[in-house]
Amino acid sequence: MSLPRVVILGRPNVGKSTLFNRLCGRRRALVGNEPGMTRDRLYAPAEWLGKHFEVVDTGGMIPAEPDLIATEILRQARVAIEEAAHLVLVVDAQQGIVPLDEELAQLLRPTGKPLSLAVNKIDSSQHSPLAAEFHRLGIQELFPLSAEHGLGVDDLLDHLTADFPASPEAAPSSPSLPPVEPTINVAIIGRPNVGKSTLLNRLLNEERSIVTPLPGTTRDAVDAEFERDGLRYRLVDTAGIRRKGKTHLLAEKLSVIQARRHLERADVALLILDATEGVTALDTHIGGYAHESRRSVVIVVNKWDAIPKGPTTTRDFTQIIGRRMKYLDYAPIVFISALKGQRLENLLRTTTEVAVARRTRVTTAEMNRFLEEADLERAPSPAGKPLRLYYLTQAGVAPPVFVAFTNRPGKFHFSFERFLENRIRERFGFVGTPIVIKSRLSE
């Protein structure tokens, strides 16, 4: 059953994202002093007094603005309005009514949706009289509040959720039922304008992210969930990652930080490359982020439809990736066209395989059989005391962690660690996921 949705609307820089973060109880949307920090619509679950609902943040609306981004923001907001159970128009008490507030009130009143007016930035009792003039907007339900400090937000929540159904108590789980498959968290990462949002929209079959020819259109990370063949995926379309030195605006700097944070909570990272531009230095830089965070990785070569094909085109591009991204040699490579929807089923299948491999656990008995059969005599070993492996066990998953008990203290030489990792992959797979190997001195 879908949750009722509360949609937050308003002109730029009135505090919509601050209110969104306050209602959903976490720092989900970017917040700053620059207008236009939020562009896409953002969804997050919320709960108030046992009632669960969903909050939707929208970009600052400028209905008459001909600019392409502003037009897309308005279109995104209209989609959110159609889905809404309740609308909240946010205004800035300290600036007073401006013509754009009046225009938005006129736009929202005829929708027929329940509509409330949040008069924001009433940060103290001295500011309370500022709310009075906003009755002129013709919206009966008016709530003075401070989204930043939480003042008055409880009254708004009481009103918004008054007609929402109370969430039923969680039913006790039956031991006879099979365990529910967890959601696969997938971060879509890459430099600006490689087709990340186009891929997200194609997978969802809806316009969730704004897609324009302008690089850097996405600033927030946009969460979206869908099911396919009985599996549930949560996609995060992160902002295009630039080098820190190349990000001048506050919003872009925050986008880089948040993109890396969202990467940290993903199971699988889809690293998007632009086939028409090849593998750039920034691509390798972003791939390094994913590798260092120990996410599982699928390398996705987008815009493959735009490349003239020859008998060795795919092989040649694969070899280029292999040379430029040696540290991601465990990552499978999928060639797609997000715009035309080509090979997306292959991408989802590969993503699922990688997510499963990330959580695969090998028993100690299997590992020791592997040790007996592996040809470790030919393993590279630095000068000194000969290295002996007594036994090997898997200590963790996501990513897989192995502990090797040996006759020598300290870390393995990198060449031996690499050799052992390759033998483990040959035997057990672990496609797309990094492997961590730790050594312990056997007592």
N, C-alpha and C positions, 0 to 999 in steps of 0.2 A: 504494500500500500504506500503510495507516494505521500510525502509530508506536505502540509500546507506551506505556502511560500510567502514570505514578507519581502517586498521589493523596495529598496531604498533608492530614491531619485532626488535630483536637484541640479542646480547649476554648478559649475566648477568651484572647488575650494571652499565649500560651506561646511565640510566635516562629515561627509557621507561615509568615507572609509573609516574614520574614527568611530562613528556610531556602529558601523558594521562589525568592527573588531570588538566593540563593547558588547554587542548583542550575542555574538558567537563565542565570546569569552576567550579569545586568543588573538595574537597579532597575525592576522591572515592577509590583510590587504596592506599595500604600501601607504604610508602616511608621511606627508611632508608639506612644506609651504608652497611648493610649486603647483599651479593649477594643472589639471589633466593627469594626475598621478595614476588614476585608474582609467583604463580604456575598455577592456573587455568586461563582461559581466562575470562576477565571482559568486560561487555558491559555497555555503558552509552550514553545517547542522547547528542547531541551538536548542536550548531547553529552558523552560521557565515554569517553576512550580509543578513539575511532573508532566508538562505538555511539551512535546517535541515538534519542532518545525524547522524550516530551512530559511536562511537569510540570503538575499541576493543583493550584491553591490553592483551599481552601474556607473558608467563614466559620466563626467559632468556634461549635462545636456545643453546644447546651444541650438535650438530648432532652426533658426534662420541662417546659421553659419554655413557658407558654401564649401568650406574646407573639407577635403575628403575624409580625414580622420573624424571630424565632428559629425559628418553625415553618417559614418559607420557607427559611432557611439550612439547616436539617436536611434538607428535601426536596431542595435543591440538592446537598447532600453525598451523599445516597442515590443520586442520578443518577450522580454522579462515581464512586461505589463500584462501580456496575454496569459502568462502562466501564473499570475499572482493571485493569492487569496486576500492580500491586504497591501495597499500602497502607502509608503511614508515619504512625503515631500519634506526635504530638509532645507531650512533657510538659516541665514546668519543674522542673529539678533543685533549684533554690534554694527552691522552695515545697514540695517534697516531694509525695507522693501525696495527692490530694484526692478526695473521693467521686466527682466528675464524671469524673476520669481512670478510675476503676474502672468506672463506668457505660459509658464509651465503649469500654474494652477488652472488656467483655462484649458490647457491640453489634457490634464488629468481628471478634472471634474466630470466630463461627459463619458468616461470609460465605464461607469457603472460599478467599478470596484470600490470596496471600502477604502476610504482615504483619510489619513491622519497627517497633521502638520507638526513636524518637530522643529521647534524654534531653538536652534542650537546656540551655544556659546553664552548661555546664561550661567556664568561661572560663580556668581554670588548673589545674595539677596538684593544687592544694590542694582543688579542688572535686570531684576524681575519686571519692572515697568516697561522694559523694551519690547516685551512680547505683545503688548496690547495692540499695537498698530497692525499686527499681522492678521487680525480678524478681518481686515479689508480684503484678504485674498478669498474669502467666501468658503473656507474649509472649517466645518463646525468643530471637529475634534482637534484641538490645539494643545500641544504639550511643551511648555518651557523646559529646557533641559541643558545639561552640559555633558556631551558625549565624552569629552576628555576626562572629566572628573567623576562621571557616573551619576551626577545629580539629576533627579527627575526621570531617569531611565526606567525605574521600576514602575512608575505610573503608566508610561508608554507601553511597557511589556504587559501589564495587567490588561490594558485595553486591546492590544493586538491579539492576545491569545484567549480572550474571553470566550470566543465561539469555537476554539480549536478543541478537538477531542483529547481527553486525557489519555496518555500512553498506557496501554495495558501492562500489568506486571509481567516480567519475563517468565515464560513457562519453564519449568525444570526440564533439563535435557534428558532424553531417554537413552540409556546405554545401548539399546538395540539399534539406534539410528547410526548410519555412517557419519563420520566427521565431515563438517562442511568445509569445502575447499576455500582457503583464504583468498582474499583479493590480491591480484598481482599488481603491485605498484610500479608504474612505468613512467620514467621522466624522459621527456622529449627534449634533447639538448642540441646545441649547435650555435654557430655564429649567426648574426642577423640575416634574414632574408634567404634562408636555404629551403624554406617550405615547411617549417615546423607546424605552424598554425593550419596550413592547408592539409597536412597529414592528420592533425587532430580532428578537423571538421569532416574529413572524408571517413575516418574511422567511426565517428559518431553519427554520420549522415545528417548533420545539422550544423548551422552556422553558430557554433559556440564561441570561437575566437574570431576577432576581426582579421580579415586577410586583405591586404592592400599591397601595391608594388613598393611601398616605402619601407626601407629597412628600419628595424627597431620598433615596429608597431606594437608588439606585445611588451608590456612592462611588468605586470603582475604575472605570477604563475597561475594558470587556469586549471582547476581540478575538474575532471569529468569522469563519470563511470558508465560502463556499458557491459552487456553480457553477450558472449558469442559461444555457441556450442557448449553451453552449460558452465562456462568459466566467466568469472567477473574480473574486469580490468579497471584500474583507476589510472587515468592518464593525467600527467601534469605537463602542460605546454609552457615551458619556461621562457623567460625573455632571452633574446639573443645575447650570448655572452661575448663581451668585448674584453680586450686587455684592460686592466685597471687604469693604465695611463691614458687610454683612449676614451674614457668615460668622463665627460665634463659635467653634465647635469646631475643634480642630486638624485633624480628619479632613476637615471641610468646606473649610477653607482649602487643604489639600493637594489636594483634589478640583478646586478651581478652577484651581490651578497645573497639575495634570496634564491636565485637560481642554484647556487652551490648548496644552500640549505635544503632546498627541495630535492636535489640530487642525493643528499645524505639520507633521506627517508624513502628512497625508491629501492625496489629490488633489482630492476633492470633499467639501464639507460639506453635509449635509442640515440646514437650519435649520428646526426643527419649531416651528410656531405652533399655538396652541389656538383653533380656530374659535369656540368658545363664549365665549372671553374677548377676542377681537379682538387687535389688535397693541398690546402693552404697551410701556412705556418700557424694560423689561428686555429684551424681544425686540429692540428697536432697538440696545441696548447690545451684545448678543451678536452680532447681525448685523455690528456694527462690528468685533468681534474677527475674524470670518471675512474681512471685506473687507481689514482691515489686514494679515492674514497672507497675503494674495494667494492664498487657496484659491479654487477654483471653487465656486460655490454653487448649490444648488437650494432654493428656499423651499417648504416642505411644510406645507400647511394641514391639520392633523389634526382628527379629530372632525367632519368635514364632514357626517356622517350625522345629527348632533344639531342641525343648523341648519334652521329652517323655510325652504323654498325659494320664491323668486318669480322672475319673468322676468329680473330684473337682479341677483339675489343674488351670483352669481359675479363679475360685472363690478364691482359695488359694492365687494366685498371686495378685489378686485385693485387698484382705485383707491386704497383706504385704504393698502394695502401700498406702492403707488407713492409716495404722499405721505409716509408715515412712514419709508420706507427708500429715499430717492432714490439713495443711493450704491450700492444693489444693483439698479439698473434693468436690468442685464445678466442677472440671475438669472431663470430660468424659474420659474413658480409651478405647483405640482401640488396638487390637492385630493384628499385621501384619507380613509379611515377605517381606521386600523391595527387597531382592535378587530375590525372586520368583514371586513378584508382587501380593501376596495374600492379599485380603481385602483392597486394595487401594481405591476402589470405596466407601467403607464404611468410610474410613478415610476422603476422600474429602467431602462426604455428612455430616459427623460430623463437619468438619472444617467450612463448609458453615453455618450449624445450629448455631454454636458458634459465627460466625461473625455477623449473623443476630441478635442473642440475645444481642450482645454487643451494638447494635444500636436501640434496641427496646425502644419505649417510651410509658408509661402508662399514660392515662389522669388523671387529679386530681380527676375527678368524680369517675373513677374506683378505684383509690387509697382510696378514702373516703368510698366507698362501702366495699372495702376490710377491712378497719379499723373497720367498724360497725360489720362485720361478724367474724373477727379474735378474737380468745379467748385470749385477752391480760390480762385478770384477772389472768391467771395462769403464766404469764410471771415472770421470776425471777426479783426481785427488791431489792436493798440493803436497809438497815435500814435507816429510815429518812422519810421525807415527801413523801407520796404516789405519784407515777409517773402517770401523765395523758397525753395521746396523744390527741391533739385536731384535728389536721389534718396532712396529709402526702402528699407531692407533689414531683414529679420527676423534678429535676433541670437540669439534663444533661444526656448525653449518652456517650458511649465509654470511660470509663465504665459507667454503670448506676449510677447516683448520686441521692439520695433521701434526702429531708429535712423534718424533723419531728418537728412540733411546739408543745411544751410541757409546763408544769407548773413549770419546774425546769431549772435553768441555767446550763451550763457546758455540758461536754460530757456524753453520756450514759455509764452506767456500761457495761463492755464488755459482761457480761452474757445476759443482756437485748438486747444489740445490736445484739448478735448472735441469740437470739430467734426471733427477728423481721426479721432478714435477712432470716432465715429458713422459716418463714411464707410467706415472699414475694416470695421466690423461689418456695414453694409449690403451690402458686396461679398463678404466672406469668412465671415461668420457669427460664429464664436467665441462661440457661445451659452454663457452661464453662467460664463464665465471673465473675470477682469480682464485688461486690456491695459495694458502699460507702454510709454510712448513717451518716448524720449530724443532730445535734439537735439545735433547736433555741428556746429561751424563747418567748412564745406567749405574746404579749403586751396586 
